[in-house]
Amino acid sequence: MNFKSAKELVGLSLMLLCAAGDCAAPADALFREGVEACRAGQYTAAAQAFRNSLTQQPASGTLLNLGISEWRRGRVGEAVLSWEQAAWLDPFNKDARNNLLFAREVAQLEPPDFTWYEVASTWLPASTWAWIAGGSLWLAVAMVTLPGILRVRKTAWHQTMAALGLVVFLLSIPAYAGVVTRAQFGIVLEKNTRLGLTPTQEAEAVASLSAGETARKLRVRGEYYFIRTQRGSGWVERRQLGLLCPAAE
């Protein structure tokens, strides 16, 4: 697929999703305002309405449409971040994943360099892994301790459930760890973002990053993040990197 045809295909996909968005996302006034503005081609107003909606009710569908509005404004980094966050909230949001694939093909961006356990963490919503790990551990503990507390005879059934809970807990730990480390990934928001050698305005440039590139945040110093990208490691201003999980900032 060449650049021109891919761009046309992305545009068609985004228009259809925007028109159908009000069927998939929360039906509040701000969201409807954003959808109407998007349909009218007023993408700046649409993006603002969707952002206002997200402050009241974070939702994967709202992030999907915010990404559409930002893409139409030519803000590739903001669009990719919105679709990544939509997939973070709802890994089953196929529209968000499809838009990410198309956008990265058009902008010639590499996908995130996740480890195997980070990939596993994308199979279910982040909060679900915490519930699975916690619930299975408590099940195992309960099956071991409750018979003694209740003064009932421990049976093979109790042992089986305890073993099952322990196995599920052990299997869920890598995915839960992947959620924690994946939260440190971010998206470069501005084109020609300078990757600096030091956390200063006068730093020597290590590389120039494109909007929409993925980076792993390693540490923070003041208003700067030290990040690792496929172009190298260095410092960027915090405002130039949007994290997949804003709570990780």
C-alpha positions as CSV (number, residue, x, y, z in Angstrom):
1,M,0.0,0.0,0.0
2,N,1.6,3.3,-1.0
3,F,1.4,6.5,1.1
4,K,-1.4,8.1,-0.9
5,S,-3.8,5.2,-1.0
6,A,-3.2,4.4,2.7
7,K,-3.9,8.0,3.6
8,E,-7.2,7.9,1.7
9,L,-8.2,4.6,3.3
10,V,-7.5,6.0,6.8
11,G,-9.5,9.1,6.0
12,L,-12.5,7.0,4.9
13,S,-12.2,4.8,7.9
14,L,-12.2,7.8,10.3
15,M,-15.2,9.4,8.6
16,L,-17.3,6.3,9.0
17,L,-16.3,5.9,12.6
18,C,-17.0,9.5,13.4
19,A,-20.5,9.2,11.9
20,A,-21.2,6.0,13.8
21,G,-19.5,7.1,17.1
22,D,-22.7,8.2,18.9
23,C,-23.9,4.6,18.8
24,A,-20.8,3.2,20.6
25,A,-19.9,5.8,23.2
26,P,-21.6,7.3,26.3
27,A,-24.7,9.3,25.5
28,D,-24.0,12.6,27.3
29,A,-24.5,16.1,26.1
30,L,-20.8,16.8,25.7
31,F,-20.2,13.7,23.7
32,R,-23.1,14.5,21.4
33,E,-21.8,18.0,21.0
34,G,-18.5,16.6,19.9
35,V,-20.1,14.2,17.4
36,E,-22.1,16.9,15.8
37,A,-19.1,19.2,15.6
38,C,-17.1,16.3,14.0
39,R,-19.8,15.7,11.5
40,A,-19.8,19.4,10.6
41,G,-16.1,19.4,10.1
42,Q,-15.4,21.5,13.1
43,Y,-12.7,19.3,14.5
44,T,-11.2,21.8,16.9
45,A,-14.5,22.2,18.6
46,A,-15.1,18.5,18.5
47,A,-11.8,17.7,20.2
48,Q,-12.5,20.2,22.9
49,A,-16.0,18.7,23.5
50,F,-14.6,15.2,23.7
51,R,-11.9,16.3,26.1
52,N,-14.5,17.9,28.3
53,S,-16.5,14.7,28.2
54,L,-13.5,12.7,29.3
55,T,-13.0,14.8,32.4
56,Q,-16.5,13.8,33.5
57,Q,-16.6,10.2,32.3
58,P,-13.5,8.5,30.8
59,A,-14.6,6.1,28.1
60,S,-13.0,4.2,25.3
61,G,-15.5,5.4,22.7
62,T,-14.9,9.0,23.6
63,L,-11.2,8.6,23.3
64,L,-11.8,6.9,19.9
65,N,-13.6,9.9,18.6
66,L,-11.1,12.4,20.2
67,G,-8.5,10.6,18.1
68,I,-10.5,11.0,15.0
69,S,-10.9,14.8,15.6
70,E,-7.2,15.2,16.3
71,W,-6.2,13.2,13.2
72,R,-8.4,15.5,11.1
73,R,-6.6,18.5,12.7
74,G,-3.3,17.0,11.6
75,R,-2.2,16.3,15.2
76,V,-0.8,12.8,14.7
77,G,0.7,12.4,18.1
78,E,-2.5,13.4,19.9
79,A,-4.5,11.0,17.7
80,V,-2.2,8.1,18.3
81,L,-2.2,8.8,22.1
82,S,-6.0,8.9,22.2
83,W,-6.4,5.6,20.3
84,E,-3.7,4.0,22.5
85,Q,-5.6,5.2,25.6
86,A,-8.9,3.9,24.1
87,A,-7.3,0.5,23.7
88,W,-5.9,0.7,27.3
89,L,-9.4,1.1,28.7
90,D,-11.0,-1.4,26.3
91,P,-8.6,-3.9,24.7
92,F,-11.6,-5.2,22.7
93,N,-12.1,-1.9,20.9
94,K,-11.3,-3.0,17.4
95,D,-11.9,0.4,15.9
96,A,-9.1,1.9,18.0
97,R,-6.7,-0.8,17.1
98,N,-7.5,-0.6,13.4
99,N,-7.0,3.2,13.5
100,L,-3.6,2.7,15.2
101,L,-2.6,0.3,12.5
102,F,-3.6,2.6,9.7
103,A,-2.1,5.7,11.3
104,R,1.2,4.0,11.9
105,E,1.3,2.8,8.3
106,V,0.6,6.3,7.0
107,A,3.0,8.1,9.3
108,Q,5.6,5.3,9.0
109,L,5.7,4.7,12.7
110,E,6.9,1.6,14.5
111,P,4.5,-0.1,17.0
112,P,5.4,-0.2,20.7
113,D,8.3,-2.5,21.6
114,F,6.5,-4.4,24.3
115,T,8.0,-7.4,26.2
116,W,6.1,-10.7,26.2
117,Y,4.4,-10.0,29.5
118,E,3.4,-6.5,28.4
119,V,1.8,-8.0,25.3
120,A,-0.1,-10.4,27.6
121,S,-1.3,-7.5,29.7
122,T,-3.1,-6.1,26.6
123,W,-5.4,-9.1,26.4
124,L,-7.7,-7.8,29.2
125,P,-8.4,-4.4,30.7
126,A,-5.7,-3.3,33.1
127,S,-8.1,-3.3,36.1
128,T,-9.2,-6.9,35.3
129,W,-5.7,-8.3,35.9
130,A,-5.7,-6.8,39.4
131,W,-9.0,-8.4,40.2
132,I,-7.9,-11.7,38.8
133,A,-4.6,-11.7,40.8
134,G,-6.3,-10.5,44.0
135,G,-9.3,-12.7,43.8
136,S,-7.4,-15.9,43.0
137,L,-5.0,-15.3,45.8
138,W,-7.8,-14.8,48.3
139,L,-9.5,-17.9,47.0
140,A,-6.4,-20.0,47.6
141,V,-5.9,-18.5,51.1
142,A,-9.6,-19.0,52.0
143,M,-9.6,-22.7,50.9
144,V,-6.5,-23.3,53.1
145,T,-7.6,-21.4,56.2
146,L,-11.4,-21.4,56.3
147,P,-11.9,-25.2,57.1
148,G,-9.8,-24.8,60.2
149,I,-11.6,-21.6,61.3
150,L,-15.0,-23.0,60.7
151,R,-14.0,-26.4,62.3
152,V,-15.0,-28.4,59.2
153,R,-13.1,-31.3,57.7
154,K,-10.8,-30.3,54.9
155,T,-11.7,-32.2,51.7
156,A,-10.1,-32.8,48.4
157,W,-12.5,-30.2,47.0
158,H,-10.9,-27.5,49.2
159,Q,-7.4,-28.6,48.1
160,T,-8.4,-28.5,44.5
161,M,-9.8,-25.0,44.7
162,A,-6.8,-23.8,46.7
163,A,-4.4,-25.2,44.0
164,L,-6.6,-23.7,41.2
165,G,-6.5,-20.3,42.9
166,L,-2.7,-20.5,43.3
167,V,-2.2,-21.5,39.7
168,V,-4.4,-18.6,38.4
169,F,-2.6,-16.2,40.7
170,L,0.9,-17.2,39.5
171,L,-0.2,-17.1,35.8
172,S,-1.8,-13.6,36.3
173,I,1.3,-12.1,37.9
174,P,3.3,-11.6,34.7
175,A,0.4,-9.9,33.0
176,Y,-0.2,-7.6,36.0
177,A,3.5,-6.7,36.0
178,G,3.1,-5.9,32.3
179,V,0.3,-3.5,33.2
180,V,2.6,-1.7,35.6
181,T,5.5,-1.4,33.2
182,R,3.3,-0.7,30.1
183,A,2.0,2.3,32.0
184,Q,5.5,3.9,31.5
185,F,5.0,4.0,27.8
186,G,4.2,7.3,26.1
187,I,3.5,8.9,22.7
188,V,5.6,11.8,21.3
189,L,3.0,14.6,20.8
190,E,4.9,17.1,18.6
191,K,6.8,16.6,15.4
192,N,10.5,17.3,15.4
193,T,10.7,16.8,19.1
194,R,14.3,17.1,20.2
195,L,15.7,14.2,22.1
196,G,18.3,15.9,24.3
197,L,21.5,14.7,25.9
198,T,20.7,16.6,29.1
199,P,17.5,17.9,30.7
200,T,18.0,21.5,29.6
201,Q,16.9,23.8,26.8
202,E,20.4,24.1,25.5
203,A,21.0,20.3,25.4
204,E,22.8,18.8,22.4
205,A,20.3,16.9,20.3
206,V,20.6,13.1,20.2
207,A,17.8,12.6,17.7
208,S,14.7,14.3,16.3
209,L,11.5,12.4,17.1
210,S,8.3,12.3,15.0
211,A,4.8,12.9,16.3
212,G,3.2,9.6,17.2
213,E,6.5,7.7,18.1
214,T,6.4,5.5,21.1
215,A,8.9,5.9,24.0
216,R,9.4,4.3,27.4
217,K,9.7,6.7,30.3
218,L,12.6,5.7,32.5
219,R,12.9,8.5,35.0
220,V,11.8,12.1,35.7
221,R,13.8,15.2,36.5
222,G,11.9,18.4,37.0
223,E,10.0,19.2,33.8
224,Y,11.8,16.5,31.8
225,Y,11.4,12.8,31.1
226,F,14.4,10.5,30.4
227,I,13.0,8.2,27.7
228,R,14.2,5.3,25.6
229,T,13.1,5.1,21.9
230,Q,14.1,3.2,18.9
231,R,16.2,6.2,17.9
232,G,18.1,6.2,21.2
233,S,17.8,7.5,24.8
234,G,17.6,11.0,26.0
235,W,15.6,13.8,27.6
236,V,12.3,15.4,26.4
237,E,10.1,18.0,28.1
238,R,7.1,16.4,29.9
239,R,4.6,18.3,27.8
240,Q,6.0,16.7,24.7
241,L,5.2,13.1,25.8
242,G,1.7,11.8,26.6
243,L,1.6,8.7,28.7
244,L,-0.7,5.8,27.9
245,C,-1.8,5.8,31.6
246,P,-2.0,9.4,32.8
247,A,-1.9,8.2,36.4
248,A,1.7,7.1,35.9
249,E,2.9,10.7,35.5
